[in-house]
């Protein structure tokens, strides 16, 4: 299966979004920021669908 340019760009955008979520998760845990941590789950619940 050949990856199209659009498919590759979408995949790169998804990868970047995942990296941003992980960075936010790490930051919130390292700095004990419970609101930021919980905010990830609220964001995810409204962004998935």
Secondary structure, DSSP 8 states (H G I E B T S, - for coil): ----HHHHHHHHHHHHHHHHHHHHHHHHHHTT-HHHHHHHHHHHHHH--
